[in-house]
């Protein structure tokens, strides 16, 4: 299971959301997971200031459950950066990814560890 949040300065049309959802869903295989276990939030038109300036940027929070060895994180980070560049025209140096290891989730009131 993963919860990924993408905040970006780029506009977020329905078409762009669909492309991002598809590409990020496919990238999940790089960390041994699938889109079937992905919860994704996409927030466009955000005011992000980087190095004191408002410029094209993306902040991605990747909360990953069940991967304490960080399997595939490097490839996943590279692919997310590429997706941000290809779809949103975010320069690679302006894409930041924070990984968080999730030790437990609760789904439908049931604790999963």
Gaussian input, Z-matrix of N, CA and C with variables (Angstrom, degrees):
# hf/3-21g

backbone

0 1
 N
 C     1     B1
 C     2     B2     1     A1
 N     3     B3     2     A2     1     D1
 C     4     B4     3     A3     2     D2
 C     5     B5     4     A4     3     D3
 N     6     B6     5     A5     4     D4
 C     7     B7     6     A6     5     D5
 C     8     B8     7     A7     6     D6
 N     9     B9     8     A8     7     D7
 C    10    B10     9     A9     8     D8
 C    11    B11    10    A10     9     D9
 N    12    B12    11    A11    10    D10
 C    13    B13    12    A12    11    D11
 C    14    B14    13    A13    12    D12
 N    15    B15    14    A14    13    D13
 C    16    B16    15    A15    14    D14
 C    17    B17    16    A16    15    D15
 N    18    B18    17    A17    16    D16
 C    19    B19    18    A18    17    D17
 C    20    B20    19    A19    18    D18
 N    21    B21    20    A20    19    D19
 C    22    B22    21    A21    20    D20
 C    23    B23    22    A22    21    D21
 N    24    B24    23    A23    22    D22
 C    25    B25    24    A24    23    D23
 C    26    B26    25    A25    24    D24
 N    27    B27    26    A26    25    D25
 C    28    B28    27    A27    26    D26
 C    29    B29    28    A28    27    D27
 N    30    B30    29    A29    28    D28
 C    31    B31    30    A30    29    D29
 C    32    B32    31    A31    30    D30
 N    33    B33    32    A32    31    D31
 C    34    B34    33    A33    32    D32
 C    35    B35    34    A34    33    D33
 N    36    B36    35    A35    34    D34
 C    37    B37    36    A36    35    D35
 C    38    B38    37    A37    36    D36
 N    39    B39    38    A38    37    D37
 C    40    B40    39    A39    38    D38
 C    41    B41    40    A40    39    D39
 N    42    B42    41    A41    40    D40
 C    43    B43    42    A42    41    D41
 C    44    B44    43    A43    42    D42
 N    45    B45    44    A44    43    D43
 C    46    B46    45    A45    44    D44
 C    47    B47    46    A46    45    D45
 N    48    B48    47    A47    46    D46
 C    49    B49    48    A48    47    D47
 C    50    B50    49    A49    48    D48
 N    51    B51    50    A50    49    D49
 C    52    B52    51    A51    50    D50
 C    53    B53    52    A52    51    D51
 N    54    B54    53    A53    52    D52
 C    55    B55    54    A54    53    D53
 C    56    B56    55    A55    54    D54
 N    57    B57    56    A56    55    D55
 C    58    B58    57    A57    56    D56
 C    59    B59    58    A58    57    D57
 N    60    B60    59    A59    58    D58
 C    61    B61    60    A60    59    D59
 C    62    B62    61    A61    60    D60
 N    63    B63    62    A62    61    D61
 C    64    B64    63    A63    62    D62
 C    65    B65    64    A64    63    D63
 N    66    B66    65    A65    64    D64
 C    67    B67    66    A66    65    D65
 C    68    B68    67    A67    66    D66
 N    69    B69    68    A68    67    D67
 C    70    B70    69    A69    68    D68
 C    71    B71    70    A70    69    D69
 N    72    B72    71    A71    70    D70
 C    73    B73    72    A72    71    D71
 C    74    B74    73    A73    72    D72
 N    75    B75    74    A74    73    D73
 C    76    B76    75    A75    74    D74
 C    77    B77    76    A76    75    D75
 N    78    B78    77    A77    76    D76
 C    79    B79    78    A78    77    D77
 C    80    B80    79    A79    78    D78
 N    81    B81    80    A80    79    D79
 C    82    B82    81    A81    80    D80
 C    83    B83    82    A82    81    D81
 N    84    B84    83    A83    82    D82
 C    85    B85    84    A84    83    D83
 C    86    B86    85    A85    84    D84
 N    87    B87    86    A86    85    D85
 C    88    B88    87    A87    86    D86
 C    89    B89    88    A88    87    D87
 N    90    B90    89    A89    88    D88
 C    91    B91    90    A90    89    D89
 C    92    B92    91    A91    90    D90
 N    93    B93    92    A92    91    D91
 C    94    B94    93    A93    92    D92
 C    95    B95    94    A94    93    D93
 N    96    B96    95    A95    94    D94
 C    97    B97    96    A96    95    D95
 C    98    B98    97    A97    96    D96
 N    99    B99    98    A98    97    D97
 C   100   B100    99    A99    98    D98
 C   101   B101   100   A100    99    D99
 N   102   B102   101   A101   100   D100
 C   103   B103   102   A102   101   D101
 C   104   B104   103   A103   102   D102
 N   105   B105   104   A104   103   D103
 C   106   B106   105   A105   104   D104
 C   107   B107   106   A106   105   D105
 N   108   B108   107   A107   106   D106
 C   109   B109   108   A108   107   D107
 C   110   B110   109   A109   108   D108
 N   111   B111   110   A110   109   D109
 C   112   B112   111   A111   110   D110
 C   113   B113   112   A112   111   D111
 N   114   B114   113   A113   112   D112
 C   115   B115   114   A114   113   D113
 C   116   B116   115   A115   114   D114
 N   117   B117   116   A116   115   D115
 C   118   B118   117   A117   116   D116
 C   119   B119   118   A118   117   D117
 N   120   B120   119   A119   118   D118
 C   121   B121   120   A120   119   D119
 C   122   B122   121   A121   120   D120
 N   123   B123   122   A122   121   D121
 C   124   B124   123   A123   122   D122
 C   125   B125   124   A124   123   D123
 N   126   B126   125   A125   124   D124
 C   127   B127   126   A126   125   D125
 C   128   B128   127   A127   126   D126
 N   129   B129   128   A128   127   D127
 C   130   B130   129   A129   128   D128
 C   131   B131   130   A130   129   D129
 N   132   B132   131   A131   130   D130
 C   133   B133   132   A132   131   D131
 C   134   B134   133   A133   132   D132
 N   135   B135   134   A134   133   D133
 C   136   B136   135   A135   134   D134
 C   137   B137   136   A136   135   D135
 N   138   B138   137   A137   136   D136
 C   139   B139   138   A138   137   D137
 C   140   B140   139   A139   138   D138
 N   141   B141   140   A140   139   D139
 C   142   B142   141   A141   140   D140
 C   143   B143   142   A142   141   D141
 N   144   B144   143   A143   142   D142
 C   145   B145   144   A144   143   D143
 C   146   B146   145   A145   144   D144
 N   147   B147   146   A146   145   D145
 C   148   B148   147   A147   146   D146
 C   149   B149   148   A148   147   D147
 N   150   B150   149   A149   148   D148
 C   151   B151   150   A150   149   D149
 C   152   B152   151   A151   150   D150
 N   153   B153   152   A152   151   D151
 C   154   B154   153   A153   152   D152
 C   155   B155   154   A154   153   D153
 N   156   B156   155   A155   154   D154
 C   157   B157   156   A156   155   D155
 C   158   B158   157   A157   156   D156
 N   159   B159   158   A158   157   D157
 C   160   B160   159   A159   158   D158
 C   161   B161   160   A160   159   D159
 N   162   B162   161   A161   160   D160
 C   163   B163   162   A162   161   D161
 C   164   B164   163   A163   162   D162
 N   165   B165   164   A164   163   D163
 C   166   B166   165   A165   164   D164
 C   167   B167   166   A166   165   D165
 N   168   B168   167   A167   166   D166
 C   169   B169   168   A168   167   D167
 C   170   B170   169   A169   168   D168
 N   171   B171   170   A170   169   D169
 C   172   B172   171   A171   170   D170
 C   173   B173   172   A172   171   D171
 N   174   B174   173   A173   172   D172
 C   175   B175   174   A174   173   D173
 C   176   B176   175   A175   174   D174
 N   177   B177   176   A176   175   D175
 C   178   B178   177   A177   176   D176
 C   179   B179   178   A178   177   D177
 N   180   B180   179   A179   178   D178
 C   181   B181   180   A180   179   D179
 C   182   B182   181   A181   180   D180
 N   183   B183   182   A182   181   D181
 C   184   B184   183   A183   182   D182
 C   185   B185   184   A184   183   D183
 N   186   B186   185   A185   184   D184
 C   187   B187   186   A186   185   D185
 C   188   B188   187   A187   186   D186
 N   189   B189   188   A188   187   D187
 C   190   B190   189   A189   188   D188
 C   191   B191   190   A190   189   D189
 N   192   B192   191   A191   190   D190
 C   193   B193   192   A192   191   D191
 C   194   B194   193   A193   192   D192
 N   195   B195   194   A194   193   D193
 C   196   B196   195   A195   194   D194
 C   197   B197   196   A196   195   D195
 N   198   B198   197   A197   196   D196
 C   199   B199   198   A198   197   D197
 C   200   B200   199   A199   198   D198
 N   201   B201   200   A200   199   D199
 C   202   B202   201   A201   200   D200
 C   203   B203   202   A202   201   D201
 N   204   B204   203   A203   202   D202
 C   205   B205   204   A204   203   D203
 C   206   B206   205   A205   204   D204
 N   207   B207   206   A206   205   D205
 C   208   B208   207   A207   206   D206
 C   209   B209   208   A208   207   D207
 N   210   B210   209   A209   208   D208
 C   211   B211   210   A210   209   D209
 C   212   B212   211   A211   210   D210
 N   213   B213   212   A212   211   D211
 C   214   B214   213   A213   212   D212
 C   215   B215   214   A214   213   D213
 N   216   B216   215   A215   214   D214
 C   217   B217   216   A216   215   D215
 C   218   B218   217   A217   216   D216
 N   219   B219   218   A218   217   D217
 C   220   B220   219   A219   218   D218
 C   221   B221   220   A220   219   D219
 N   222   B222   221   A221   220   D220
 C   223   B223   222   A222   221   D221
 C   224   B224   223   A223   222   D222
 N   225   B225   224   A224   223   D223
 C   226   B226   225   A225   224   D224
 C   227   B227   226   A226   225   D225
 N   228   B228   227   A227   226   D226
 C   229   B229   228   A228   227   D227
 C   230   B230   229   A229   228   D228
 N   231   B231   230   A230   229   D229
 C   232   B232   231   A231   230   D230
 C   233   B233   232   A232   231   D231
 N   234   B234   233   A233   232   D232
 C   235   B235   234   A234   233   D233
 C   236   B236   235   A235   234   D234
 N   237   B237   236   A236   235   D235
 C   238   B238   237   A237   236   D236
 C   239   B239   238   A238   237   D237
 N   240   B240   239   A239   238   D238
 C   241   B241   240   A240   239   D239
 C   242   B242   241   A241   240   D240
 N   243   B243   242   A242   241   D241
 C   244   B244   243   A243   242   D242
 C   245   B245   244   A244   243   D243
 N   246   B246   245   A245   244   D244
 C   247   B247   246   A246   245   D245
 C   248   B248   247   A247   246   D246
 N   249   B249   248   A248   247   D247
 C   250   B250   249   A249   248   D248
 C   251   B251   250   A250   249   D249
 N   252   B252   251   A251   250   D250
 C   253   B253   252   A252   251   D251
 C   254   B254   253   A253   252   D252
 N   255   B255   254   A254   253   D253
 C   256   B256   255   A255   254   D254
 C   257   B257   256   A256   255   D255
 N   258   B258   257   A257   256   D256
 C   259   B259   258   A258   257   D257
 C   260   B260   259   A259   258   D258
 N   261   B261   260   A260   259   D259
 C   262   B262   261   A261   260   D260
 C   263   B263   262   A262   261   D261
 N   264   B264   263   A263   262   D262
 C   265   B265   264   A264   263   D263
 C   266   B266   265   A265   264   D264
 N   267   B267   266   A266   265   D265
 C   268   B268   267   A267   266   D266
 C   269   B269   268   A268   267   D267
 N   270   B270   269   A269   268   D268
 C   271   B271   270   A270   269   D269
 C   272   B272   271   A271   270   D270
 N   273   B273   272   A272   271   D271
 C   274   B274   273   A273   272   D272
 C   275   B275   274   A274   273   D273
 N   276   B276   275   A275   274   D274
 C   277   B277   276   A276   275   D275
 C   278   B278   277   A277   276   D276
 N   279   B279   278   A278   277   D277
 C   280   B280   279   A279   278   D278
 C   281   B281   280   A280   279   D279
 N   282   B282   281   A281   280   D280
 C   283   B283   282   A282   281   D281
 C   284   B284   283   A283   282   D282
 N   285   B285   284   A284   283   D283
 C   286   B286   285   A285   284   D284
 C   287   B287   286   A286   285   D285
 N   288   B288   287   A287   286   D286
 C   289   B289   288   A288   287   D287
 C   290   B290   289   A289   288   D288
 N   291   B291   290   A290   289   D289
 C   292   B292   291   A291   290   D290
 C   293   B293   292   A292   291   D291
 N   294   B294   293   A293   292   D292
 C   295   B295   294   A294   293   D293
 C   296   B296   295   A295   294   D294
 N   297   B297   296   A296   295   D295
 C   298   B298   297   A297   296   D296
 C   299   B299   298   A298   297   D297
 N   300   B300   299   A299   298   D298
 C   301   B301   300   A300   299   D299
 C   302   B302   301   A301   300   D300
 N   303   B303   302   A302   301   D301
 C   304   B304   303   A303   302   D302
 C   305   B305   304   A304   303   D303
 N   306   B306   305   A305   304   D304
 C   307   B307   306   A306   305   D305
 C   308   B308   307   A307   306   D306
 N   309   B309   308   A308   307   D307
 C   310   B310   309   A309   308   D308
 C   311   B311   310   A310   309   D309
 N   312   B312   311   A311   310   D310
 C   313   B313   312   A312   311   D311
 C   314   B314   313   A313   312   D312
 N   315   B315   314   A314   313   D313
 C   316   B316   315   A315   314   D314
 C   317   B317   316   A316   315   D315
 N   318   B318   317   A317   316   D316
 C   319   B319   318   A318   317   D317
 C   320   B320   319   A319   318   D318
 N   321   B321   320   A320   319   D319
 C   322   B322   321   A321   320   D320
 C   323   B323   322   A322   321   D321
 N   324   B324   323   A323   322   D322
 C   325   B325   324   A324   323   D323
 C   326   B326   325   A325   324   D324
 N   327   B327   326   A326   325   D325
 C   328   B328   327   A327   326   D326
 C   329   B329   328   A328   327   D327
 N   330   B330   329   A329   328   D328
 C   331   B331   330   A330   329   D329
 C   332   B332   331   A331   330   D330
 N   333   B333   332   A332   331   D331
 C   334   B334   333   A333   332   D332
 C   335   B335   334   A334   333   D333
 N   336   B336   335   A335   334   D334
 C   337   B337   336   A336   335   D335
 C   338   B338   337   A337   336   D336

   B1=1.4567
   B2=1.5194
   B3=1.3166
   B4=1.4573
   B5=1.5218
   B6=1.3124
   B7=1.4583
   B8=1.5168
   B9=1.3148
   B10=1.4541
   B11=1.5171
   B12=1.3144
   B13=1.4567
   B14=1.5221
   B15=1.3285
   B16=1.4605
   B17=1.5209
   B18=1.3151
   B19=1.4636
   B20=1.5169
   B21=1.3207
   B22=1.4591
   B23=1.5223
   B24=1.3057
   B25=1.4563
   B26=1.5269
   B27=1.3235
   B28=1.4647
   B29=1.5282
   B30=1.3350
   B31=1.4640
   B32=1.5261
   B33=1.3240
   B34=1.4598
   B35=1.5327
   B36=1.3302
   B37=1.4589
   B38=1.5313
   B39=1.3212
   B40=1.4625
   B41=1.5286
   B42=1.3219
   B43=1.4656
   B44=1.5265
   B45=1.3225
   B46=1.4654
   B47=1.5249
   B48=1.3245
   B49=1.4713
   B50=1.5179
   B51=1.3280
   B52=1.4680
   B53=1.5252
   B54=1.3334
   B55=1.4695
   B56=1.5216
   B57=1.3345
   B58=1.4675
   B59=1.5208
   B60=1.3307
   B61=1.4656
   B62=1.5235
   B63=1.3140
   B64=1.4631
   B65=1.5291
   B66=1.3345
   B67=1.4596
   B68=1.5296
   B69=1.3251
   B70=1.4702
   B71=1.5247
   B72=1.3256
   B73=1.4616
   B74=1.5164
   B75=1.3262
   B76=1.4646
   B77=1.5242
   B78=1.3192
   B79=1.4708
   B80=1.5253
   B81=1.3177
   B82=1.4679
   B83=1.5281
   B84=1.3259
   B85=1.4703
   B86=1.5285
   B87=1.3290
   B88=1.4681
   B89=1.5217
   B90=1.3315
   B91=1.4716
   B92=1.5293
   B93=1.3295
   B94=1.4543
   B95=1.5152
   B96=1.3296
   B97=1.4636
   B98=1.5244
   B99=1.3401
   B100=1.4597
   B101=1.5210
   B102=1.3265
   B103=1.4598
   B104=1.5282
   B105=1.3219
   B106=1.4646
   B107=1.5248
   B108=1.3340
   B109=1.4650
   B110=1.5290
   B111=1.3265
   B112=1.4617
   B113=1.5206
   B114=1.3223
   B115=1.4541
   B116=1.5224
   B117=1.3301
   B118=1.4574
   B119=1.5193
   B120=1.3208
   B121=1.4611
   B122=1.5209
   B123=1.3286
   B124=1.4590
   B125=1.5227
   B126=1.3270
   B127=1.4582
   B128=1.5217
   B129=1.3207
   B130=1.4544
   B131=1.5130
   B132=1.3227
   B133=1.4686
   B134=1.5225
   B135=1.3220
   B136=1.4598
   B137=1.5320
   B138=1.3017
   B139=1.4654
   B140=1.5229
   B141=1.3202
   B142=1.4604
   B143=1.5232
   B144=1.3063
   B145=1.4627
   B146=1.5183
   B147=1.3084
   B148=1.4528
   B149=1.5218
   B150=1.3289
   B151=1.4652
   B152=1.5361
   B153=1.3466
   B154=1.4558
   B155=1.5163
   B156=1.3180
   B157=1.4591
   B158=1.5232
   B159=1.3204
   B160=1.4568
   B161=1.5267
   B162=1.3357
   B163=1.4599
   B164=1.5158
   B165=1.3471
   B166=1.4605
   B167=1.5279
   B168=1.3254
   B169=1.4669
   B170=1.5235
   B171=1.3280
   B172=1.4629
   B173=1.5195
   B174=1.3164
   B175=1.4599
   B176=1.5179
   B177=1.3220
   B178=1.4597
   B179=1.5174
   B180=1.3211
   B181=1.4586
   B182=1.5209
   B183=1.3224
   B184=1.4581
   B185=1.5217
   B186=1.3125
   B187=1.4623
   B188=1.5222
   B189=1.3160
   B190=1.4605
   B191=1.5255
   B192=1.3306
   B193=1.4609
   B194=1.5259
   B195=1.3251
   B196=1.4560
   B197=1.5181
   B198=1.3159
   B199=1.4618
   B200=1.5335
   B201=1.3375
   B202=1.4654
   B203=1.5304
   B204=1.3349
   B205=1.4669
   B206=1.5327
   B207=1.3302
   B208=1.4684
   B209=1.5274
   B210=1.3241
   B211=1.4612
   B212=1.5313
   B213=1.3262
   B214=1.4530
   B215=1.5159
   B216=1.3248
   B217=1.4749
   B218=1.5295
   B219=1.3166
   B220=1.4666
   B221=1.5247
   B222=1.3331
   B223=1.4645
   B224=1.5251
   B225=1.3250
   B226=1.4634
   B227=1.5306
   B228=1.3213
   B229=1.4678
   B230=1.5299
   B231=1.3234
   B232=1.4646
   B233=1.5224
   B234=1.3314
   B235=1.4707
   B236=1.5234
   B237=1.3329
   B238=1.4614
   B239=1.5274
   B240=1.3174
   B241=1.4646
   B242=1.5235
   B243=1.3171
   B244=1.4655
   B245=1.5306
   B246=1.3248
   B247=1.4675
   B248=1.5255
   B249=1.3185
   B250=1.4668
   B251=1.5273
   B252=1.3209
   B253=1.4624
   B254=1.5270
   B255=1.3335
   B256=1.4613
   B257=1.5241
   B258=1.3150
   B259=1.4642
   B260=1.5225
   B261=1.3266
   B262=1.4668
   B263=1.5269
   B264=1.3298
   B265=1.4732
   B266=1.5260
   B267=1.3236
   B268=1.4615
   B269=1.5291
   B270=1.3295
   B271=1.4625
   B272=1.5377
   B273=1.3318
   B274=1.4675
   B275=1.5254
   B276=1.3199
   B277=1.4646
   B278=1.5293
   B279=1.3390
   B280=1.4647
   B281=1.5227
   B282=1.3259
   B283=1.4660
   B284=1.5228
   B285=1.3140
   B286=1.4647
   B287=1.5224
   B288=1.3269
   B289=1.4630
   B290=1.5174
   B291=1.3115
   B292=1.4650
   B293=1.5229
   B294=1.3261
   B295=1.4587
   B296=1.5207
   B297=1.3127
   B298=1.4627
   B299=1.5223
   B300=1.3244
   B301=1.4615
   B302=1.5206
   B303=1.3116
   B304=1.4599
   B305=1.5280
   B306=1.3198
   B307=1.4645
   B308=1.5150
   B309=1.3291
   B310=1.4621
   B311=1.5231
   B312=1.3263
   B313=1.4591
   B314=1.5192
   B315=1.2994
   B316=1.4625
   B317=1.5155
   B318=1.3181
   B319=1.4577
   B320=1.5169
   B321=1.3211
   B322=1.4659
   B323=1.5273
   B324=1.3255
   B325=1.4564
   B326=1.5101
   B327=1.3244
   B328=1.4651
   B329=1.5196
   B330=1.3174
   B331=1.4566
   B332=1.5201
   B333=1.3251
   B334=1.4612
   B335=1.5178
   B336=1.3361
   B337=1.4715
   B338=1.5095
   A1=108.86
   A2=115.13
   A3=120.54
   A4=109.42
   A5=115.53
   A6=122.34
   A7=106.01
   A8=116.17
   A9=121.23
   A10=108.94
   A11=114.77
   A12=122.55
   A13=108.33
   A14=115.69
   A15=121.33
   A16=108.11
   A17=116.06
   A18=122.04
   A19=106.53
   A20=115.67
   A21=119.36
   A22=111.26
   A23=115.16
   A24=121.40
   A25=111.16
   A26=117.20
   A27=122.18
   A28=111.41
   A29=116.66
   A30=119.89
   A31=110.10
   A32=116.52
   A33=120.97
   A34=109.08
   A35=116.31
   A36=121.03
   A37=108.91
   A38=116.61
   A39=120.63
   A40=110.52
   A41=116.81
   A42=120.85
   A43=111.16
   A44=116.49
   A45=121.34
   A46=109.89
   A47=117.64
   A48=120.87
   A49=110.85
   A50=116.71
   A51=120.84
   A52=111.01
   A53=117.34
   A54=120.88
   A55=111.64
   A56=116.39
   A57=120.05
   A58=111.11
   A59=116.92
   A60=121.02
   A61=110.57
   A62=115.94
   A63=120.31
   A64=111.33
   A65=116.92
   A66=121.00
   A67=112.21
   A68=117.07
   A69=120.06
   A70=109.70
   A71=116.85
   A72=120.66
   A73=111.97
   A74=116.95
   A75=120.95
   A76=111.38
   A77=116.85
   A78=121.01
   A79=112.32
   A80=117.35
   A81=120.88
   A82=111.86
   A83=117.08
   A84=120.10
   A85=111.58
   A86=117.07
   A87=120.73
   A88=112.54
   A89=116.54
   A90=120.45
   A91=110.93
   A92=115.48
   A93=120.36
   A94=114.26
   A95=117.52
   A96=121.02
   A97=108.75
   A98=115.65
   A99=119.29
   A100=110.71
   A101=114.53
   A102=120.76
   A103=111.45
   A104=116.63
   A105=120.49
   A106=112.23
   A107=117.30
   A108=121.83
   A109=111.65
   A110=115.88
   A111=121.08
   A112=110.87
   A113=116.45
   A114=122.72
   A115=105.42
   A116=116.25
   A117=121.35
   A118=110.14
   A119=116.08
   A120=120.86
   A121=107.68
   A122=115.44
   A123=122.18
   A124=108.38
   A125=115.93
   A126=121.15
   A127=109.37
   A128=116.06
   A129=121.54
   A130=111.84
   A131=115.15
   A132=122.42
   A133=112.99
   A134=117.17
   A135=121.42
   A136=110.11
   A137=116.29
   A138=121.34
   A139=108.39
   A140=115.95
   A141=121.90
   A142=107.98
   A143=115.68
   A144=120.73
   A145=108.09
   A146=115.79
   A147=122.44
   A148=107.85
   A149=115.26
   A150=120.80
   A151=111.11
   A152=115.34
   A153=121.88
   A154=115.27
   A155=117.30
   A156=121.37
   A157=110.35
   A158=115.74
   A159=120.58
   A160=106.60
   A161=115.55
   A162=120.48
   A163=109.20
   A164=118.40
   A165=120.16
   A166=110.17
   A167=115.99
   A168=120.15
   A169=109.87
   A170=114.90
   A171=121.74
   A172=108.89
   A173=115.33
   A174=122.60
   A175=106.66
   A176=115.54
   A177=121.46
   A178=108.53
   A179=116.05
   A180=121.48
   A181=107.01
   A182=115.71
   A183=121.88
   A184=108.38
   A185=115.74
   A186=122.83
   A187=107.15
   A188=116.42
   A189=122.15
   A190=110.23
   A191=115.47
   A192=122.35
   A193=108.91
   A194=116.38
   A195=121.03
   A196=115.42
   A197=118.08
   A198=120.69
   A199=109.67
   A200=117.60
   A201=120.17
   A202=114.00
   A203=117.69
   A204=120.10
   A205=111.50
   A206=116.61
   A207=122.96
   A208=112.27
   A209=116.55
   A210=122.69
   A211=109.78
   A212=116.45
   A213=122.43
   A214=116.72
   A215=117.86
   A216=119.86
   A217=112.44
   A218=118.20
   A219=120.45
   A220=110.69
   A221=116.87
   A222=120.74
   A223=111.03
   A224=116.70
   A225=121.84
   A226=110.23
   A227=117.11
   A228=121.25
   A229=110.53
   A230=116.41
   A231=119.81
   A232=111.08
   A233=116.40
   A234=119.90
   A235=111.22
   A236=118.32
   A237=120.21
   A238=110.80
   A239=116.86
   A240=121.38
   A241=110.41
   A242=116.26
   A243=121.49
   A244=110.83
   A245=116.82
   A246=121.33
   A247=110.49
   A248=117.24
   A249=120.90
   A250=110.64
   A251=116.61
   A252=121.38
   A253=111.34
   A254=116.75
   A255=121.20
   A256=112.91
   A257=117.58
   A258=120.99
   A259=112.40
   A260=117.30
   A261=120.94
   A262=114.01
   A263=117.04
   A264=121.80
   A265=112.75
   A266=116.71
   A267=121.85
   A268=107.40
   A269=118.58
   A270=119.58
   A271=110.47
   A272=117.78
   A273=120.20
   A274=113.89
   A275=117.86
   A276=120.31
   A277=112.41
   A278=117.39
   A279=121.40
   A280=112.46
   A281=117.27
   A282=121.94
   A283=108.75
   A284=115.74
   A285=122.05
   A286=108.65
   A287=115.58
   A288=121.37
   A289=108.87
   A290=115.45
   A291=121.50
   A292=107.61
   A293=116.68
   A294=121.67
   A295=109.25
   A296=115.66
   A297=122.14
   A298=108.45
   A299=116.32
   A300=121.00
   A301=108.73
   A302=115.74
   A303=121.22
   A304=107.96
   A305=116.20
   A306=120.49
   A307=112.39
   A308=116.71
   A309=119.52
   A310=109.78
   A311=114.79
   A312=123.80
   A313=107.57
   A314=115.99
   A315=121.07
   A316=106.58
   A317=116.59
   A318=122.86
   A319=107.82
   A320=116.38
   A321=122.10
   A322=110.80
   A323=115.56
   A324=120.57
   A325=114.73
   A326=117.58
   A327=121.79
   A328=110.31
   A329=116.50
   A330=122.00
   A331=110.04
   A332=115.30
   A333=121.72
   A334=107.14
   A335=116.44
   A336=120.23
   A337=110.23
   D1=141.34
   D2=177.49
   D3=-142.71
   D4=145.94
   D5=170.80
   D6=-121.66
   D7=117.82
   D8=-178.88
   D9=-118.54
   D10=130.01
   D11=178.21
   D12=-116.10
   D13=127.88
   D14=178.15
   D15=-118.38
   D16=119.17
   D17=173.47
   D18=-114.27
   D19=129.75
   D20=-176.63
   D21=-145.33
   D22=156.64
   D23=175.61
   D24=-77.90
   D25=-16.80
   D26=-175.54
   D27=-71.27
   D28=149.67
   D29=174.44
   D30=-64.01
   D31=151.03
   D32=-175.58
   D33=-126.87
   D34=89.04
   D35=175.82
   D36=-82.26
   D37=169.27
   D38=177.75
   D39=-61.08
   D40=-38.54
   D41=179.17
   D42=-64.70
   D43=-43.16
   D44=178.39
   D45=-64.13
   D46=-43.58
   D47=177.99
   D48=-57.80
   D49=-44.45
   D50=-179.69
   D51=-62.46
   D52=-43.72
   D53=177.89
   D54=-62.27
   D55=-45.63
   D56=179.65
   D57=-62.77
   D58=-45.59
   D59=-179.90
   D60=-58.23
   D61=-45.00
   D62=-179.09
   D63=-64.71
   D64=-49.54
   D65=-176.50
   D66=-66.67
   D67=-42.69
   D68=178.66
   D69=-67.06
   D70=-39.32
   D71=176.62
   D72=-58.88
   D73=-42.84
   D74=178.29
   D75=-67.88
   D76=-35.92
   D77=-179.54
   D78=-66.02
   D79=-20.30
   D80=179.70
   D81=-57.37
   D82=-27.26
   D83=179.55
   D84=-62.37
   D85=-23.81
   D86=-179.93
   D87=-67.61
   D88=-21.35
   D89=176.81
   D90=-111.26
   D91=18.85
   D92=175.40
   D93=75.67
   D94=23.26
   D95=179.81
   D96=-128.12
   D97=177.77
   D98=-178.83
   D99=-132.99
   D100=166.56
   D101=178.75
   D102=-60.65
   D103=-25.43
   D104=-179.77
   D105=-61.34
   D106=-21.29
   D107=-179.43
   D108=-115.48
   D109=26.10
   D110=-178.07
   D111=-108.90
   D112=130.14
   D113=167.03
   D114=-110.30
   D115=128.52
   D116=-171.10
   D117=-132.22
   D118=133.12
   D119=172.55
   D120=-121.26
   D121=133.14
   D122=-178.21
   D123=-121.29
   D124=121.27
   D125=-178.95
   D126=-125.23
   D127=110.01
   D128=178.88
   D129=-99.28
   D130=174.77
   D131=178.23
   D132=56.63
   D133=35.30
   D134=179.90
   D135=-88.20
   D136=150.61
   D137=175.09
   D138=-88.11
   D139=98.20
   D140=178.07
   D141=-112.43
   D142=127.86
   D143=177.96
   D144=-109.14
   D145=125.79
   D146=-177.35
   D147=-125.84
   D148=126.34
   D149=-177.28
   D150=54.82
   D151=36.60
   D152=176.62
   D153=79.43
   D154=4.87
   D155=-176.52
   D156=-126.98
   D157=146.98
   D158=172.11
   D159=-85.41
   D160=113.53
   D161=-176.64
   D162=-147.71
   D163=165.98
   D164=179.00
   D165=-55.28
   D166=124.71
   D167=-177.28
   D168=-156.91
   D169=161.74
   D170=175.11
   D171=-140.24
   D172=136.98
   D173=173.38
   D174=-119.15
   D175=119.57
   D176=-177.20
   D177=-116.71
   D178=126.43
   D179=173.04
   D180=-108.08
   D181=116.77
   D182=-179.48
   D183=-109.59
   D184=105.72
   D185=179.20
   D186=-99.23
   D187=110.41
   D188=-170.75
   D189=-114.77
   D190=128.91
   D191=177.07
   D192=-102.93
   D193=136.46
   D194=172.25
   D195=80.28
   D196=28.61
   D197=177.84
   D198=-142.50
   D199=58.75
   D200=-175.88
   D201=-66.58
   D202=-18.31
   D203=178.37
   D204=-87.37
   D205=-0.65
   D206=178.76
   D207=61.06
   D208=35.55
   D209=177.57
   D210=-54.78
   D211=123.50
   D212=173.77
   D213=77.04
   D214=5.07
   D215=-176.30
   D216=-60.04
   D217=-39.41
   D218=-179.14
   D219=-63.44
   D220=-48.96
   D221=178.74
   D222=-63.32
   D223=-39.71
   D224=179.40
   D225=-63.56
   D226=-44.45
   D227=178.95
   D228=-62.39
   D229=-42.08
   D230=178.82
   D231=-64.08
   D232=-40.42
   D233=-179.57
   D234=-69.19
   D235=-42.00
   D236=177.50
   D237=-60.77
   D238=-41.85
   D239=178.12
   D240=-61.93
   D241=-42.29
   D242=178.48
   D243=-63.62
   D244=-42.40
   D245=178.47
   D246=-61.02
   D247=-45.14
   D248=179.55
   D249=-60.90
   D250=-38.21
   D251=179.99
   D252=-71.14
   D253=-47.47
   D254=-175.75
   D255=-68.30
   D256=-41.63
   D257=-173.89
   D258=-92.72
   D259=-38.92
   D260=-173.77
   D261=-108.95
   D262=-1.74
   D263=-177.88
   D264=59.27
   D265=34.98
   D266=175.86
   D267=-87.18
   D268=121.40
   D269=177.39
   D270=-58.23
   D271=140.03
   D272=-178.46
   D273=-51.40
   D274=-37.55
   D275=-179.04
   D276=-71.49
   D277=-5.85
   D278=178.78
   D279=-110.07
   D280=12.39
   D281=174.65
   D282=-105.84
   D283=119.91
   D284=-179.46
   D285=-116.47
   D286=134.89
   D287=-178.09
   D288=-125.57
   D289=127.36
   D290=175.16
   D291=-110.40
   D292=124.03
   D293=176.90
   D294=-99.04
   D295=135.59
   D296=175.73
   D297=-127.65
   D298=127.28
   D299=175.58
   D300=-82.80
   D301=124.71
   D302=178.53
   D303=-99.51
   D304=121.10
   D305=-178.38
   D306=-87.38
   D307=-25.68
   D308=179.09
   D309=-154.61
   D310=149.13
   D311=175.76
   D312=-126.94
   D313=159.89
   D314=166.58
   D315=-123.77
   D316=127.49
   D317=179.24
   D318=-128.96
   D319=127.02
   D320=-178.39
   D321=55.14
   D322=33.42
   D323=179.16
   D324=81.86
   D325=1.73
   D326=-178.95
   D327=-105.10
   D328=127.35
   D329=179.52
   D330=-78.48
   D331=132.13
   D332=177.62
   D333=-120.06
   D334=124.65
   D335=179.20
   D336=-125.53

